């Protein structure tokens, strides 16, 4: 299992720490707002908005919150004007990192992100320095106890999935972004519980970390994810699940 998947699983098991701080809803509302602003308020004709609403519903966000976020994006309600920025950089051991932010204060955000990198053994890179190492994919994780490999392979083949991977405790379905929603719906229609699902950035290669570099990498991830303007953090690190549990715990 890649470091990205292990980290996501550990955060999920810890009870989604961001949710306790109210950050999950804040990030989802920002994403819905910017998606509606850029592509219109009709999810049927706006794939990004449709994906954002799907993610919000998965976190049990009230329908009124979703509606207001869409209306702020379309201008029906007054809202904050967010700017999208993607940062690329390197972590300990040369690990590639991408950070997506939505901000109403570019200068503050650039300063905060640069500080988080430099304080935790990393540095910002130039535009395009690491983005080529990642591809946008849909990822659906299912606990091993929830379905058989044969059940899931049938869904992957019938609904345009790309791959089914054995990731230890979970099965991981990988899809192209445009097939993601159909695969998630097919899994749920088969009464198979979904542990987590998201459209994310998967790396083509991974960098193994151990010891102090592994510890520094987790600190850097936490610093970047704790920043209020951060929407997503992607990286190509890998480390043992035992070490990650120890550091994250």
MIZATOR-340676 format. One record per atom (N, C-alpha, C): x, y, z. Coordinates in steps of 0.02 Angstrom, whole numbers, padded with zeros to 5 digits, always signed. Atoms other than C-alpha are relative to their C-alpha. Example, Ala and Ser with C-alpha at 12.3 -4.5 7.8 and 13.67 -1.06 7.14 Angstrom:
BEGIN
+00045-00059+00000+00615-00225+00390+00045+00060+00000-00042-00059-00003+00684-00053+00357-00039+00055+00037
END
This chain:
BEGIN
+00042-00060+00000+00000+00000+00000+00044+00062+00000-00039-00062+00003+00067+00172-00045-00006+00039+00064+00003-00042-00060+00107+00297+00090-00063+00042+00002+00061-00041+00003-00038+00404+00030-00060-00039+00027+00057+00041-00021-00161+00261+00056+00004-00017+00075-00008+00015-00072-00088+00214+00226-00019+00060+00043+00014-00061-00037-00097+00394+00285-00075+00013+00002+00072-00011+00003-00278+00410+00228-00036-00050+00046+00031+00052-00042-00322+00246+00316+00009+00015+00074-00014-00015-00070-00238+00297+00479-00043+00059+00023+00042-00058-00019-00327+00466+00481-00073-00021+00008+00069+00024-00004-00492+00376+00448-00011-00038+00065+00006+00039-00060-00461+00255+00592+00003+00043+00063-00005-00044-00057-00416+00398+00708-00062+00044+00008+00064-00035-00008-00590+00467+00680-00002+00066-00038-00001-00060+00042-00553+00597+00547+00012+00062+00042-00017-00056-00044-00461+00725+00653-00023+00067-00026+00023-00063+00029-00505+00863+00532-00072+00014+00017+00072-00009-00013-00690+00832+00564-00011+00028+00070+00007-00025-00068-00666+00865+00750+00013+00074+00003-00015-00072+00000-00598+01036+00707-00044+00037-00049+00047-00032+00045-00737+01071+00585+00029+00014-00069-00033-00018+00063-00616+01074+00438-00027-00038-00060+00026+00039+00057-00695+00937+00332-00056+00040-00034+00056-00038+00028-00856+01040+00309+00025+00064-00034-00026-00063+00027-00758+01201+00281+00032-00012-00069-00033+00014+00063-00653+01123+00144-00049-00021-00054+00050+00022+00049-00801+01041+00059-00042+00059-00024+00040-00059+00019-00902+01203+00062+00040+00044-00048-00042-00039+00046-00756+01295-00019+00002-00032-00069-00005+00035+00064-00741+01161-00154-00066+00005-00038+00065-00006+00033-00928+01165-00191-00009+00071-00028+00008-00070+00021-00925+01355-00200+00041+00016-00062-00043-00015+00057-00777+01365-00320-00021-00040-00061+00023+00041+00056-00846+01222-00426-00061+00031-00033+00060-00033+00026-01013+01311-00444+00017+00065-00035-00021-00064+00030-00927+01476-00482+00031-00012-00069-00036+00012+00063-00819+01401-00621-00041-00037-00052+00035+00043+00047-00941+01278-00697-00076+00003+00002+00073-00006-00004-01117+01332-00649-00028-00043+00056+00031+00031-00059-01238+01273-00515-00037-00064-00013+00036+00062+00016-01311+01123-00606+00049-00059+00001-00048+00056-00005-01218+00964-00550-00003-00047-00060+00006+00045+00058-01284+00868-00701+00047+00022-00057-00043-00025+00053-01181+00980-00815+00068+00023+00026-00062-00023-00031-01036+01012-00695+00030-00058+00040-00028+00059-00033-00934+00855-00653+00036+00016+00066-00036-00017-00061-00826+00945-00525-00048+00014+00057+00050-00014-00051-00978+01008-00432-00034-00064+00023+00032+00063-00016-01059+00837-00440+00044-00042+00047-00047+00037-00043-00904+00756-00364+00004+00032+00069-00004-00035-00065-00895+00889-00227-00062-00013+00042+00063+00013-00036-01078+00864-00181-00002-00072+00024-00004+00071-00020-01052+00675-00178+00044-00008+00062-00045+00003-00058-00906+00699-00057-00034+00031+00062+00034-00032-00056-01011+00816+00051-00054-00045+00030+00052+00046-00024-01154+00692+00061+00031-00060+00037-00034+00055-00033-01030+00555+00109+00020+00018+00071-00017-00024-00067-00983+00663+00259-00062+00023+00038+00065-00017-00032-01169+00687+00302-00010+00075+00009+00013-00072-00002-01168+00872+00264-00074+00013-00014+00070-00015+00012-01345+00943+00278-00012+00030-00069+00017-00024+00068-01431+00980+00111-00001+00076-00004+00003-00073+00000-01456+01163+00161+00070+00030-00007-00069-00024+00005-01268+01186+00182+00025-00006-00071-00021+00011+00069-01237+01113+00010-00032+00052-00046+00037-00048+00042-01372+01223-00068+00029+00070+00006-00027-00067-00011-01302+01382+00010+00070+00008-00031-00067-00002+00030-01125+01339-00047-00005+00008-00076+00011-00007+00073-01188+01318-00226-00023+00071-00016+00026-00068+00013-01283+01483-00216+00053+00053+00009-00056-00048-00006-01128+01574-00154+00045-00003-00061-00042+00007+00060-01034+01505-00302-00031+00032-00061+00034-00027+00059-01165+01558-00429-00017+00074+00008+00013-00071-00011-01185+01730-00350-00070+00015+00027+00067-00011-00028-01362+01703-00285+00003+00024+00073-00014-00024-00067-01292+01730-00110+00069+00032+00001-00065-00033-00005-01149+01844-00060+00050-00048+00032-00050+00046-00027-00988+01749-00026+00070+00027-00010-00071-00019+00005-00799+01758-00014+00026-00018-00070-00030+00013+00065-00699+01768-00176+00065-00038+00010-00059+00042-00010-00577+01622-00170+00042-00006-00063-00047+00012+00055-00423+01599-00278+00030-00070+00009-00030+00066-00002-00360+01425-00322+00075+00005-00015-00072+00002+00011-00172+01396-00305+00024-00072+00012-00031+00065-00010-00073+01235-00326+00075+00010+00010-00071-00003-00016+00097+01223-00243+00032-00067-00014-00039+00062+00010+00228+01095-00293+00066+00007+00038-00062-00003-00038+00377+01050-00187+00027-00069+00018-00034+00062-00019+00488+00921-00106+00002-00005+00076-00005+00013-00070+00486+00842+00065+00065-00035+00017-00059+00037-00020+00618+00746+00163+00013-00059-00047-00017+00055+00044+00712+00621+00054-00018+00012-00073+00018-00015+00069+00658+00711-00105-00070-00021-00020+00069+00019+00014+00476+00657-00090-00037+00057-00036+00038-00050+00037+00363+00747-00215-00066+00015+00036+00060-00021-00036+00219+00847-00140-00038+00051-00042+00045-00049+00031+00070+00940-00215-00049+00024+00054+00047-00029-00048-00036+01058-00109-00050+00044-00037+00053-00042+00029-00203+01127-00172-00030+00044+00055+00030-00045-00048-00269+01281-00083-00054+00042-00033+00049-00051+00019-00419+01397-00094+00007+00056+00050-00015-00053-00047-00379+01566-00020-00030+00067-00021+00021-00068+00014-00443+01744-00006+00057+00049+00014-00059-00042-00014-00267+01808+00036+00062-00036-00025-00055+00036+00032-00132+01748-00084+00066+00008+00037-00064-00012-00032+00015+01829+00004+00007-00038+00066-00001+00037-00063-00030+01754+00173+00011-00075-00012-00003+00072+00014-00052+01581+00097+00069-00020-00024-00066+00016+00025+00112+01583+00001+00051-00002+00057-00045-00004-00057+00204+01634+00159-00008-00060+00047+00013+00055-00046+00120+01501+00267+00023-00067-00029-00020+00063+00031+00149+01359+00143+00076-00006-00004-00073+00001+00003+00331+01407+00117+00030-00014+00069-00024+00010-00068+00356+01413+00306-00009-00073+00022+00013+00070-00018+00276+01240+00329+00051-00046-00032-00050+00041+00034+00394+01165+00200+00068+00008+00033-00068-00011-00023+00554+01246+00264+00010-00023+00073-00005+00019-00070+00516+01210+00448+00004-00076+00008+00005+00073-00007+00491+01024+00413+00041-00038-00052-00047+00036+00042+00635+00979+00300-00016-00003-00073+00018+00000+00071+00559+01022+00131+00014+00067-00032-00006-00064+00035+00561+01160+00002-00048+00003-00058+00045-00009+00057+00445+01233-00129+00038-00007-00065-00030+00007+00066+00479+01192-00311-00035+00046-00049+00031-00042+00052+00435+01279-00473-00061-00035-00029+00060+00028+00031+00272+01254-00567+00019-00054-00051-00014+00055+00045+00275+01086-00656+00056-00046+00023-00058+00039-00022+00419+01017-00554-00018-00071+00021+00019+00068-00022+00322+00869-00483-00067-00023-00027+00068+00016+00022+00148+00876-00560-00001-00057-00051-00003+00051+00052+00202+00764-00705+00005-00071+00029-00008+00065-00032+00230+00622-00580-00067-00028+00026+00065+00019-00028+00044+00614-00534-00053-00002-00055+00059+00003+00045-00119+00568-00622-00063+00004+00043+00063-00005-00036-00295+00614-00567-00040-00065-00008+00036+00063+00001-00390+00455-00521-00055+00000+00054+00049+00014-00052-00545+00401-00426+00024-00061+00038-00021+00056-00043-00506+00286-00279-00057-00018+00047+00053+00024-00044-00635+00180-00187+00030-00056+00043-00026+00051-00046-00578+00082-00033-00056-00038+00033+00051+00044-00029-00678-00066+00031+00034-00049+00047-00029+00048-00048-00640-00168+00187-00004-00071-00028-00003+00068+00026-00589-00346+00147-00061-00041+00021+00057+00037-00025-00734-00410+00252-00065+00018-00035+00061-00025+00030-00860-00312+00148-00017-00029-00068+00012+00026+00068-00839-00397-00021+00056-00047-00020-00052+00045+00027-00747-00533-00116+00033+00034-00060-00035-00026+00059-00621-00498-00252-00042-00010-00063+00041+00015+00059-00738-00579-00379-00057+00050-00007+00055-00049+00002-00884-00465-00331+00025+00068-00026-00026-00066+00019-00778-00310-00350+00027+00002-00071-00026+00002+00068-00694-00365-00509-00057+00005-00051+00058-00005+00044-00866-00386-00589-00022+00073-00007+00020-00071+00001-00909-00206-00540+00050+00041-00040-00052-00037+00037-00742-00141-00606-00008-00010-00075+00005+00015+00072-00767-00227-00774-00063+00028-00031+00065-00021+00027-00950-00179-00794-00010+00075+00001+00015-00071-00009-00939+00003-00741+00060+00045-00015-00053-00043+00024-00778+00065-00819+00056+00013+00048-00056-00007-00045-00658+00042-00675+00065-00017-00035-00065+00009+00033-00472+00038-00715+00039-00058+00031-00042+00050-00034-00396-00078-00584-00031-00017+00068+00018+00021-00067-00431-00177-00425+00064-00024+00034-00064+00015-00033-00286-00184-00302-00011-00027+00070-00001+00027-00068-00255-00285-00145+00047+00042+00041-00040-00046-00040-00196-00157-00017+00001-00020+00073-00005+00023-00069-00184-00266+00137-00068-00008+00032+00064+00003-00035-00337-00228+00245-00059+00017-00045+00055-00023+00043-00436-00157+00100+00012-00020-00073-00003+00002+00073-00477-00181-00083-00003+00072-00024-00001-00068+00027-00439-00024-00184-00018-00002-00073+00020-00007+00070-00534+00012-00344+00026+00067-00026-00026-00061+00032-00448+00138-00459-00039+00012-00064+00039-00017+00060-00547+00229-00594+00026+00065-00031-00008-00066+00028-00532+00371-00715-00051+00046+00034+00047-00045-00034-00617+00527-00642-00072-00004-00026+00068+00000+00028-00765+00516-00763-00038-00065+00014+00033+00063-00018-00802+00336-00708-00010-00008+00075+00000+00006-00074-00785+00369-00521-00070-00005+00029+00068-00001-00028-00966+00411-00482-00038-00064-00016+00035+00061+00020-01033+00262-00579+00023-00060+00039-00027+00056-00038-00918+00141-00489-00022+00004+00073+00023-00008-00069-00960+00212-00317-00074-00020+00007+00071+00017-00002-01146+00199-00355-00012-00075-00008+00008+00072+00011-01126+00020-00417+00019-00039+00062-00021+00034-00062-01033-00031-00258-00055+00006+00052+00053-00010-00050-01169+00045-00149-00064-00038-00019+00060+00036+00023-01308-00032-00256+00006-00074+00015-00011+00070-00017-01229-00202-00220+00002-00011+00075+00000+00003-00073-01246-00164-00033+00068-00016+00029-00068+00008-00025-01058-00163-00012+00021+00066+00033-00019-00062-00035-01000-00036+00120+00065+00029-00026-00060-00036+00024-00875+00094+00059+00037+00029+00060-00040-00027-00055-00735+00132+00182+00019+00073-00013-00015-00069+00019-00682+00289+00088+00000+00004-00076+00000-00010+00072-00696+00362-00086+00017+00073-00015-00020-00068+00017-00618+00513-00169+00031+00001-00070-00040-00012+00059-00549+00585-00329+00064+00032+00024-00063-00021-00028-00365+00607-00292+00055+00000-00053-00057+00003+00045-00192+00617-00369+00045-00058+00021-00043+00057-00015-00096+00452-00377+00067+00007-00036-00067-00006+00028+00091+00447-00406+00018-00060-00042-00023+00055+00043+00175+00343-00540+00056-00040+00034-00052+00034-00038+00322+00301-00424+00000+00026+00072+00000-00019-00071+00350+00306-00236+00070-00001+00029-00065-00006-00034+00496+00353-00123-00006-00027+00071+00002+00032-00066+00528+00244+00030+00037+00042+00051-00031-00038-00054+00565+00336+00192+00005-00042+00063-00009+00035-00063+00632+00271+00357+00028+00049+00051-00033-00037-00054+00689+00339+00525-00022+00073+00004+00014-00071-00010+00703+00527+00546-00034+00032-00060+00032-00028+00060+00654+00564+00366-00075-00017+00000+00071+00020-00003+00491+00467+00391-00037+00043+00052+00030-00042-00052+00456+00563+00552-00011+00071-00025+00005-00069+00025+00490+00730+00468-00054+00005-00053+00051-00001+00052+00377+00684+00322-00070+00004+00030+00066-00002-00032+00228+00651+00435-00013+00069+00032+00008-00068-00029+00259+00816+00526-00016+00051-00054+00013-00047+00056+00263+00907+00359-00072-00009-00026+00069+00012+00021+00100+00824+00303-00050+00031+00047+00047-00027-00049+00014+00871+00464-00001+00076+00000-00004-00074+00002+00076+01051+00453-00037+00027-00061+00033-00023+00060+00014+01069+00275-00076-00010+00005+00072+00014-00004-00155+00988+00311-00035+00042+00053+00030-00040-00053-00182+01093+00468-00013+00072-00022+00009-00069+00023-00171+01256+00369-00072+00008-00027+00071-00009+00014-00348+01326+00351-00017+00002-00075+00014-00007+00071-00334+01361+00164+00013-00063-00041-00017+00061+00037-00273+01187+00117-00062-00041-00016+00054+00044+00022-00395+01082+00016+00024-00072-00005-00026+00068+00011-00287+00932-00031+00076+00001+00003-00072+00011+00001-00111+00867-00003+00013-00068-00031-00018+00063+00032-00038+00733-00117+00075-00009+00003-00071+00012-00001+00131+00650-00106+00016-00071-00024-00019+00067+00023+00229+00499-00167+00046-00035+00050-00041+00034-00050+00307+00444-00002-00028-00069+00015+00021+00065-00026+00302+00267+00064+00041-00014+00062-00035+00022-00060+00347+00196+00234-00040-00057+00030+00035+00057-00030+00301+00048+00342-00060+00025+00039+00060-00019-00037+00128+00051+00418+00015+00006+00075-00017-00002-00072+00207+00018+00589+00031+00068+00018-00033-00064-00014+00317+00173+00578-00051+00057-00005+00050-00052+00008+00171+00279+00516-00047+00003+00060+00044+00003-00060+00060+00220+00659+00035+00032+00060-00038-00025-00057+00197+00261+00783+00007+00076-00002-00008-00072+00007+00228+00436+00716-00067+00037+00006+00065-00032+00001+00046+00479+00686-00036-00005+00067+00034+00010-00064-00007+00411+00855+00021+00051+00052
END
